[in-house]
């Protein structure tokens, strides 16, 4: 191996180590082997399902290049039979150097000769080497054709070239294996995320929809950022980690009780008990009238008060917001009592019912809201048990910080400003937007896009949300990837 060949090999090793695109990697492997061996043609096979599949075919003198997404090879795969030279190499793991295929008696070269007859090419010398990785596994075969001398004549492959080509093939096999490992890890993580999403779906279909919608809108937004060459666009690695964080951001809701997560009204399961109590009070009043302990006027007054109480409870139970006067009426109702059938004094509303009905906005009490907010801590705890590869190392932190606000009023750590990563700020924009516009939440109606954006802008003005991300999101109209939000 001379100095030039050594330089070529080192350059290839660096290039293969840094190559992330599988198709580009495969092309580079064959091109480099052909260059260092000074040959005219080459074929790269990959061993798949007990047969050798054509992966790349290059013939310089004819200007042909096949393989990859743009020019798929339609030739049938080569069966693993030792009469074929490439199959022999794959099965035995040995390098074969054939000076002239037309005089060789060991292997069946009818396929090569038939190809020559169809194309007008003349195959003569051939060097076939296995792609063997560091675990002694054969991943494929590289077949180089027609070595050329300085005058452009076809000559046998120099035995000294075999070592260099074999080294290239080995380095290539290791790179392919590493890429396969990376793909397998990604596939494993994707399947894990899918399993967790399915688990969430079983408990709360709307929350699984929320995660899927966020991922779709997030991907559409990142595509937009790439199209416009936005200064804050993500590179491919950050993009993949970001979308993974979106898909995992609500996994902690597996630990939130359904009666909290899906609570449609303030009283929740307590409402039937309140209405049953009011029916009992009404029946006791009728009995009192029949027994003559109250007159008609008093009975009418009691019935009117009972209907007002029933209306107050049912209306307040589902109201989006309770003003001070309504809260005062609930407090007054809770102070009322009646005598049950045993003569015991009982309240019209229990302390627990009063507490639930006194929630000013939304349906959750402070205790229930604390349980709900705890899902981000559970998300972090769950994801901390997963050993993420370096590419996804930031995923647990990003996923569990999506409720942090720039002014420190978020949770669970009350982070502020620059301590909240840019990726998390974008997740927050997507999360709040989908929560506001969702049509399947049992506890609230869907909000029009324009109104939702108005709320997001108010949050940005109040220092809670990243205004730059919000502006880019609004410009992208990425939400239109969802059929329900298209105009």
Helices and strands as residue ranges (DSSP letters): H 3-18, H 22-37, E 39-48, E 51-59, E 64-66, E 78-79, H 85-92, E 96-98, H 110-119, E 126-132, E 138-148, E 154-155, H 159-203, H 205-227, H 236-248, G 251-255, H 258-261, G 268-270, H 271-291, H 296-318, H 324-334, E 337-339, E 345-347, H 351-357, H 366-373, H 375-383, G 390-392, H 395-399, G 417-419, H 422-437, H 449-461, H 467-476, G 478-481, G 483-485
